[in-house]
Amino acid sequence: MILPIITYPNKQLKTRSKEVVTFDALLHRFLDDMFETMMSSNGIGLAAIQVANPIRALILCIPDEEGNQHKENILEVINPVMHQQKGNVLYQEGCLSVPGFYEDVERYETLTLHYQNRHGEACTLEANELLAIAIQHEIDHLEGKLFIEKLTYNRRKKFEKEYKKALKEKK
């Protein structure tokens, strides 16, 4: 089932998500719905809070060299904790909750991620490049933060002006 994605400036996006403690069929169905929602919106990542569920869960599906996303490459991340963040990289990010806007954001280049899978099993992942960037972007959502909050003051003001203009044009 495709879930509605909440968008900026909805205050729910500021909610800090709660730890997942129950790994049951309900969670599995929700993760499946998140995947379907993300794919239908042409995203590569989606945090549970973006579909109005404040739990520490996110999904990622990084495209292959040809730009295709395959369900077998999905990464379901529950209760993530980042460790050993190293280096810096600038990457142009977008967000399903801030549609139509893209900005350069500085992130860690590599990281180690500890998390649980849909069955509650402990997992560890070494991530770099786009995967590391996407993980950080989605974990920010779990903390109630959006990528636009990482912009400099001037770039943030420019974003706010462009966003208000875009909203007026939609009406």
C-alpha positions as CSV (number, residue, x, y, z in Angstrom):
1,M,0.0,0.0,0.0
2,I,1.3,3.4,-0.9
3,L,1.4,5.7,2.1
4,P,1.0,9.5,2.1
5,I,4.4,11.3,2.5
6,I,4.2,14.3,4.8
7,T,6.0,17.4,3.5
8,Y,7.7,20.4,4.8
9,P,6.7,22.5,6.8
10,N,4.6,19.8,8.5
11,K,5.6,19.9,12.2
12,Q,5.5,16.1,12.4
13,L,8.8,16.0,10.6
14,K,10.4,17.6,13.7
15,T,9.4,14.6,15.8
16,R,12.3,12.5,17.3
17,S,11.4,8.9,16.5
18,K,11.1,6.2,19.2
19,E,13.0,3.0,19.3
20,V,11.4,-0.1,17.8
21,V,10.9,-2.9,20.4
22,T,8.4,-5.1,18.6
23,F,9.5,-7.0,15.4
24,D,6.3,-8.5,14.2
25,A,4.1,-8.9,11.1
26,L,2.8,-5.4,11.6
27,L,6.3,-4.0,11.3
28,H,7.1,-6.2,8.3
29,R,3.9,-5.0,6.5
30,F,4.8,-1.4,7.3
31,L,8.3,-1.8,5.9
32,D,6.9,-3.4,2.8
33,D,4.5,-0.4,2.5
34,M,7.4,2.0,3.0
35,F,9.3,0.3,0.1
36,E,6.3,0.6,-2.2
37,T,5.8,4.2,-1.2
38,M,9.5,5.1,-1.8
39,M,9.6,3.4,-5.2
40,S,6.4,5.0,-6.3
41,S,7.9,8.4,-5.4
42,N,11.3,7.7,-7.1
43,G,13.2,7.9,-3.9
44,I,16.3,6.1,-2.7
45,G,15.5,6.4,1.0
46,L,12.5,6.9,3.3
47,A,12.3,7.3,7.1
48,A,9.2,6.1,8.9
49,I,8.5,9.6,10.2
50,Q,8.1,10.8,6.6
51,V,4.9,8.6,6.5
52,A,3.8,9.8,9.9
53,N,5.1,6.9,11.9
54,P,7.6,8.1,14.5
55,I,9.6,4.9,14.9
56,R,13.4,4.5,14.4
57,A,13.0,2.7,11.0
58,L,14.3,3.6,7.6
59,I,14.7,1.9,4.2
60,L,17.2,2.5,1.5
61,C,17.6,1.2,-2.1
62,I,20.6,2.6,-3.8
63,P,20.5,2.4,-7.6
64,D,23.0,0.2,-9.4
65,E,25.4,1.4,-12.1
66,E,22.5,1.6,-14.7
67,G,20.4,3.6,-12.3
68,N,18.0,0.7,-11.5
69,Q,16.7,-0.2,-8.1
70,H,16.0,-3.8,-7.2
71,K,13.9,-5.0,-4.3
72,E,16.7,-7.6,-3.4
73,N,19.0,-4.6,-2.7
74,I,16.7,-3.0,-0.2
75,L,18.3,-2.2,3.2
76,E,15.8,-2.1,6.1
77,V,17.4,-0.3,9.0
78,I,15.8,-0.4,12.5
79,N,17.2,1.4,15.5
80,P,20.4,2.7,13.7
81,V,23.5,4.0,15.4
82,M,26.4,5.4,13.5
83,H,30.0,4.9,14.5
84,Q,33.5,5.7,13.1
85,Q,32.4,8.5,10.8
86,K,35.3,9.8,8.7
87,G,36.1,12.3,6.0
88,N,33.8,14.9,4.5
89,V,32.0,14.9,1.1
90,L,29.7,17.5,-0.5
91,Y,26.7,16.0,-2.2
92,Q,23.6,17.5,-3.8
93,E,20.6,16.1,-1.8
94,G,16.9,16.1,-2.3
95,C,14.1,14.8,-0.1
96,L,10.7,13.3,-0.7
97,S,9.4,15.6,2.2
98,V,10.9,18.7,0.5
99,P,9.9,17.9,-3.1
100,G,11.5,19.8,-6.0
101,F,14.4,21.2,-4.0
102,Y,18.1,20.1,-4.1
103,E,21.0,21.6,-2.2
104,D,24.6,20.7,-1.6
105,V,25.1,19.3,1.9
106,E,28.3,18.2,3.7
107,R,28.2,14.7,5.1
108,Y,30.7,12.1,6.4
109,E,32.3,10.2,3.6
110,T,32.4,6.8,5.4
111,L,30.8,5.3,8.5
112,T,30.0,2.1,10.3
113,L,26.3,1.5,11.0
114,H,25.0,-0.8,13.8
115,Y,21.3,-1.6,13.4
116,Q,18.6,-4.3,13.6
117,N,16.9,-5.9,10.6
118,R,13.2,-6.6,10.3
119,H,13.6,-9.6,12.5
120,G,15.4,-7.8,15.3
121,E,18.8,-9.3,14.5
122,A,21.8,-7.2,15.1
123,C,23.7,-6.1,11.9
124,T,26.8,-4.1,11.1
125,L,27.5,-2.3,7.8
126,E,30.4,-0.4,6.5
127,A,29.1,2.4,4.2
128,N,30.7,4.9,1.9
129,E,29.7,7.1,-1.1
130,L,26.0,7.5,-1.8
131,L,25.0,4.8,0.8
132,A,26.8,6.7,3.6
133,I,25.2,9.9,2.6
134,A,21.7,8.4,2.3
135,I,22.1,6.7,5.7
136,Q,23.0,10.1,7.3
137,H,20.1,11.9,5.6
138,E,17.5,9.3,6.8
139,I,18.9,9.1,10.3
140,D,18.6,12.9,10.5
141,H,14.8,12.4,9.8
142,L,14.7,10.0,12.8
143,E,16.2,12.9,14.9
144,G,13.5,15.3,13.6
145,K,15.9,17.1,11.3
146,L,15.7,18.0,7.5
147,F,18.6,18.4,5.1
148,I,17.7,22.1,4.7
149,E,18.7,22.7,8.3
150,K,22.3,21.9,7.4
151,L,22.4,24.8,4.9
152,T,24.2,28.0,5.6
153,Y,22.1,31.0,6.8
154,N,22.1,32.6,3.3
155,R,21.3,29.4,1.5
156,R,18.5,28.7,4.0
157,K,17.0,32.1,3.4
158,K,17.2,31.6,-0.3
159,F,15.5,28.2,0.1
160,E,12.7,29.7,2.2
161,K,12.1,32.4,-0.4
162,E,12.0,29.9,-3.3
163,Y,9.8,27.5,-1.3
164,K,7.2,30.2,-0.6
165,K,7.2,31.2,-4.2
166,A,6.7,27.6,-5.3
167,L,3.8,27.2,-2.9
168,K,2.1,30.3,-4.3
169,E,2.5,29.0,-7.9
170,K,0.8,25.7,-6.9
171,K,-2.3,27.5,-5.8
